[in-house]
């Protein structure tokens, strides 16, 4: 694959489970979470029943399902590869828990530069918060030997001796949770995932295909509802879907927006009512509950401040 995922995946599985302590990378590999650790907090290992219970009203539920399905399909494809079988052996290759472990490690710890994925021991141990500049990694030549390059990620803010170093991933909580297994309580990049909208062939906007293509990049878009811009993007899609005037936020488009947001609010409220009596103290359950609560907050804010509120007369498109 272009990002080298499968190559790194096979290498990681081979070094960790075939060579084990004989690997030159063992000191690093031994620092990584074990399979049993990931089963406790990483969504790749969550059951459908668990996800349905805590994320029933959130579009994050299907987002995680797609992630799980993608890992499952990748496992089926690689498990049928003769080269992979020769490299790993059946005990490793056919063990889905070990395969999911490697997927989770790569998805949560890969370092990117120049459009490619890498594993950089120790740099991948830096924790995340939402402060400072967005982290960036690049190659830098050594002063002592310019022909040699090292991966460099500079701190985004001043760090005093003894303080923990953090990176700003600049990702919403649903992405952090799905791929890393945690959320940030104070996350300036958080938003409510909104999916499931599409242009049906019977929608008024579908009658003029050329107009539709000129207005929309996708007829099945994904929205990250947080600030006014994201709400305006939703309005733009609904205007195209229902063949409404392409500018402004008139009453009709606001009504469609209100319907979409109100429906999500009702779903999320019902989910919170259902799990209100749940007394689980497991971190993953608390994280999923918090995602639903934050989704509800984002949708309510969007509805009251941008659709029904004083800004509903904006003409931004």
C-alpha positions as CSV (number, residue, x, y, z in Angstrom):
1,X,0.0,0.0,0.0
2,X,1.1,3.5,-0.6
3,X,1.5,4.3,3.1
4,X,3.4,1.1,3.7
5,X,0.9,-0.1,6.3
6,X,1.0,-3.8,5.4
7,X,4.8,-3.8,5.2
8,X,5.1,-2.2,8.7
9,X,2.4,-4.5,9.9
10,X,4.2,-7.7,8.9
11,X,7.5,-6.3,10.3
12,X,5.9,-5.5,13.6
13,X,4.2,-8.9,13.9
14,X,7.4,-10.7,13.0
15,X,9.7,-8.7,15.4
16,X,7.2,-8.9,18.3
17,X,5.8,-12.4,18.1
18,X,8.2,-14.4,16.0
19,X,11.6,-13.1,17.1
20,X,10.5,-11.8,20.4
21,X,13.4,-11.2,22.8
22,X,15.8,-12.1,20.0
23,X,14.7,-8.9,18.1
24,X,17.1,-6.0,18.1
25,X,13.9,-3.9,18.8
26,X,12.9,-5.9,21.8
27,X,13.7,-3.1,24.4
28,X,11.3,-0.9,22.5
29,X,8.7,-3.6,21.8
30,X,8.6,-4.6,25.4
31,X,7.5,-1.0,26.3
32,X,4.5,-1.2,24.1
33,X,1.0,-2.2,25.5
34,X,0.4,-5.9,25.4
35,X,-2.6,-7.5,23.7
36,X,-4.3,-7.8,27.0
37,X,-3.8,-4.1,27.6
38,X,-5.3,-3.1,24.3
39,X,-8.3,-5.3,24.9
40,X,-9.2,-3.1,27.8
41,X,-9.1,0.3,26.0
42,X,-8.9,0.1,22.2
43,X,-12.1,0.1,20.2
44,X,-10.8,-2.5,17.8
45,X,-11.4,-5.1,20.5
46,X,-14.8,-3.8,21.7
47,X,-17.9,-6.0,21.2
48,X,-20.8,-4.9,19.1
49,X,-23.1,-5.2,22.1
50,X,-20.9,-2.8,24.1
51,X,-20.6,-0.2,21.3
52,X,-24.4,-0.4,20.7
53,X,-25.1,0.2,24.3
54,X,-22.9,3.3,24.9
55,X,-22.9,4.9,21.5
56,X,-26.4,4.0,20.2
57,X,-27.3,7.6,19.4
58,X,-24.0,8.7,18.0
59,X,-22.7,8.4,14.5
60,X,-19.4,7.5,16.1
61,X,-20.9,4.0,16.5
62,X,-20.8,3.3,12.7
63,X,-17.4,5.0,12.4
64,X,-16.0,2.5,14.8
65,X,-17.8,-0.4,13.1
66,X,-16.1,0.7,9.8
67,X,-12.8,0.8,11.5
68,X,-13.3,-2.7,12.9
69,X,-14.5,-4.0,9.5
70,X,-11.5,-2.6,7.7
71,X,-9.1,-4.4,10.1
72,X,-11.1,-7.6,9.7
73,X,-10.9,-7.4,5.9
74,X,-7.2,-6.6,6.1
75,X,-6.7,-9.7,8.2
76,X,-8.6,-11.9,5.8
77,X,-6.5,-10.6,2.9
78,X,-3.1,-11.0,4.6
79,X,-4.0,-14.4,6.1
80,X,-4.4,-15.8,2.6
81,X,-1.1,-14.5,1.4
82,X,1.6,-17.2,1.1
83,X,4.5,-14.8,1.7
84,X,2.9,-13.6,5.0
85,X,2.4,-17.2,6.1
86,X,6.1,-18.0,5.4
87,X,7.2,-14.9,7.3
88,X,4.9,-15.2,10.3
89,X,3.8,-18.8,10.5
90,X,0.2,-19.8,11.2
91,X,0.3,-19.3,15.0
92,X,0.9,-15.6,14.5
93,X,-0.8,-15.0,11.2
94,X,-4.1,-16.6,12.1
95,X,-4.3,-15.1,15.6
96,X,-6.7,-12.2,15.2
97,X,-5.9,-10.7,18.6
98,X,-2.2,-10.4,17.6
99,X,-3.1,-9.0,14.2
100,X,-5.5,-6.4,15.8
101,X,-2.8,-5.5,18.3
102,X,-0.4,-4.7,15.4
103,X,-3.1,-2.7,13.6
104,X,-3.8,-0.7,16.8
105,X,-0.1,0.0,17.5
106,X,0.4,1.3,13.9
107,X,-2.8,3.4,13.9
108,X,-2.1,4.9,17.3
109,X,1.7,5.3,17.1
110,X,2.7,5.9,13.5
111,X,4.8,9.1,12.8
112,X,4.2,10.7,9.5
113,X,6.5,12.8,7.3
114,X,6.7,13.4,3.6
115,X,3.4,11.6,3.2
116,X,4.6,8.3,4.6
117,X,4.1,6.3,7.7
118,X,7.0,5.4,10.1
119,X,7.6,3.8,13.5
120,X,9.9,6.0,15.6
121,X,10.7,4.4,19.0
122,X,10.3,6.8,22.0
123,X,8.9,9.6,19.9
124,X,5.7,7.6,19.7
125,X,5.5,7.6,23.5
126,X,4.8,11.3,23.8
127,X,1.3,11.9,25.1
128,X,-1.3,14.2,23.6
129,X,-3.1,17.4,24.8
130,X,-4.8,20.2,23.0
131,X,-2.4,23.0,23.6
132,X,0.2,24.7,21.5
133,X,1.0,24.3,17.8
134,X,0.0,21.2,15.9
135,X,2.8,18.6,16.1
136,X,4.9,18.2,13.0
137,X,7.7,15.8,12.2
138,X,10.3,16.2,9.6
139,X,13.8,14.9,8.7
140,X,16.8,17.0,9.7
141,X,20.5,16.4,8.8
142,X,22.9,15.9,11.6
143,X,25.5,18.6,12.1
144,X,28.2,16.0,12.6
145,X,27.3,14.1,9.4
146,X,25.0,15.9,6.9
147,X,24.5,12.6,5.0
148,X,22.7,11.2,8.0
149,X,19.1,12.4,8.9
150,X,17.0,12.0,12.0
151,X,13.3,12.5,12.6
152,X,12.6,15.7,14.5
153,X,9.5,16.8,16.3
154,X,10.0,20.1,18.2
155,X,8.0,21.0,21.3
156,X,5.2,23.3,20.5
157,X,5.7,25.3,23.6
158,X,8.2,26.0,26.4
159,X,8.9,23.0,28.6
160,X,10.5,23.3,32.0
161,X,12.9,20.7,33.4
162,X,11.0,17.8,34.8
163,X,7.8,18.6,33.0
164,X,6.1,16.0,30.8
165,X,6.3,16.8,27.1
166,X,3.0,16.8,25.1
167,X,2.0,17.0,21.5
168,X,-1.1,18.5,20.0
169,X,-2.7,16.0,17.6
170,X,-5.4,18.5,16.6
171,X,-8.0,15.8,16.3
172,X,-11.6,15.5,17.5
173,X,-12.3,13.1,20.3
174,X,-14.1,10.6,18.1
175,X,-10.8,10.2,16.1
176,X,-8.7,10.1,19.3
177,X,-10.9,7.5,20.8
178,X,-11.3,5.2,17.8
179,X,-7.5,5.1,16.9
180,X,-5.9,5.8,20.3
181,X,-8.4,4.7,22.9
182,X,-8.7,8.0,24.8
183,X,-10.4,11.4,24.7
184,X,-9.3,14.9,25.9
185,X,-11.7,16.6,28.2
186,X,-10.6,20.1,27.1
187,X,-10.2,19.5,23.4
188,X,-10.4,22.7,21.2
189,X,-10.6,20.5,18.1
190,X,-13.6,18.4,19.3
191,X,-16.8,18.2,17.3
192,X,-19.9,16.1,16.8
193,X,-19.6,13.6,13.9
194,X,-22.6,13.9,11.6
195,X,-22.9,11.2,8.9
196,X,-25.8,9.4,7.2
197,X,-27.0,12.2,5.0
198,X,-27.1,11.6,1.2
199,X,-28.8,12.8,-1.9
200,X,-31.5,10.4,-2.9
201,X,-32.5,10.0,-6.5
202,X,-35.9,11.3,-5.7
203,X,-34.6,14.4,-3.9
204,X,-35.4,17.7,-5.8
205,X,-31.7,18.4,-6.1
206,X,-31.0,15.1,-7.9
207,X,-33.0,16.3,-10.9
208,X,-30.2,18.5,-12.1
209,X,-27.0,16.4,-12.0
210,X,-24.7,19.0,-13.4
211,X,-25.9,21.6,-10.8
212,X,-25.5,19.0,-8.1
213,X,-21.9,18.2,-9.1
214,X,-21.0,21.8,-9.3
215,X,-22.2,22.4,-5.8
216,X,-21.1,19.3,-3.9
217,X,-17.8,17.4,-3.6
218,X,-19.7,14.4,-2.3
219,X,-23.4,13.3,-2.2
220,X,-22.7,11.4,1.0
221,X,-20.7,14.0,3.1
222,X,-19.4,13.8,6.6
223,X,-19.7,16.9,8.9
224,X,-17.8,17.8,12.0
225,X,-20.3,20.0,13.8
226,X,-18.7,22.6,16.1
227,X,-18.5,26.2,15.0
228,X,-20.5,28.3,12.6
229,X,-18.5,27.2,9.5
230,X,-19.5,23.6,10.0
231,X,-23.2,24.5,10.3
232,X,-23.0,26.6,7.2
233,X,-21.5,23.6,5.4
234,X,-24.4,21.5,6.5
235,X,-26.8,24.2,5.2
236,X,-25.0,24.3,1.8
237,X,-25.4,20.5,1.4
238,X,-29.1,20.7,2.3
239,X,-29.7,23.5,-0.1
240,X,-28.2,21.4,-2.9
241,X,-30.1,18.3,-1.8
242,X,-33.5,20.1,-1.8
243,X,-32.7,22.4,-4.8
244,X,-33.0,25.6,-2.7
245,X,-31.4,28.9,-3.6
246,X,-27.7,28.6,-3.3
247,X,-27.1,31.6,-1.1
248,X,-28.5,32.6,2.3
249,X,-30.1,30.9,5.2
250,X,-33.8,31.3,4.5
251,X,-36.5,29.7,6.5
252,X,-36.8,26.6,4.4
253,X,-33.1,25.6,4.7
254,X,-33.1,26.4,8.4
255,X,-36.1,24.1,8.8
256,X,-34.2,21.2,7.1
257,X,-31.2,22.0,9.3
258,X,-33.4,22.0,12.4
259,X,-34.9,18.7,11.5
260,X,-31.4,17.1,11.1
261,X,-30.1,18.5,14.3
262,X,-33.3,17.8,16.3
263,X,-33.3,14.2,15.2
264,X,-29.7,13.8,16.4
265,X,-30.5,15.5,19.7
266,X,-33.4,13.2,20.3
267,X,-31.3,10.1,19.6
268,X,-28.5,11.2,21.9
269,X,-30.9,12.2,24.7
270,X,-32.5,8.8,24.5
271,X,-29.1,7.0,24.7
272,X,-28.1,9.1,27.8
273,X,-31.5,8.3,29.4
274,X,-30.9,4.5,28.8
275,X,-27.4,4.5,30.2
276,X,-28.1,6.9,33.1
277,X,-28.5,4.1,35.5
278,X,-25.3,2.3,34.3
279,X,-22.7,2.5,37.1
280,X,-19.7,1.1,35.1
281,X,-16.4,2.8,36.2
282,X,-14.5,1.3,33.2
283,X,-12.6,4.1,31.4
284,X,-13.8,3.0,28.0
285,X,-17.4,3.2,29.1
286,X,-16.8,6.6,30.6
287,X,-15.2,7.8,27.4
288,X,-18.1,6.6,25.2
289,X,-20.6,8.2,27.6
290,X,-18.6,11.4,27.4
291,X,-18.6,11.3,23.6
292,X,-22.4,11.1,23.6
293,X,-22.6,14.0,26.0
294,X,-20.3,16.1,24.0
295,X,-22.1,15.3,20.7
296,X,-25.3,16.4,22.4
297,X,-23.7,19.6,23.5
298,X,-22.4,20.4,20.0
299,X,-25.7,19.7,18.3
300,X,-27.7,21.7,20.8
301,X,-25.3,24.7,20.5
302,X,-25.5,24.5,16.7
303,X,-29.3,24.4,16.7
304,X,-29.8,27.2,19.2
305,X,-27.0,29.6,18.2
306,X,-26.7,29.2,14.4
307,X,-30.0,27.8,13.2
308,X,-32.7,29.2,15.6
309,X,-30.6,32.0,17.1
310,X,-29.8,35.6,16.2
311,X,-27.3,34.5,13.5
312,X,-29.9,32.7,11.4
313,X,-30.0,35.6,9.0
314,X,-26.4,35.1,7.8
315,X,-25.9,35.1,4.1
316,X,-22.6,33.1,4.2
317,X,-22.7,30.2,1.8
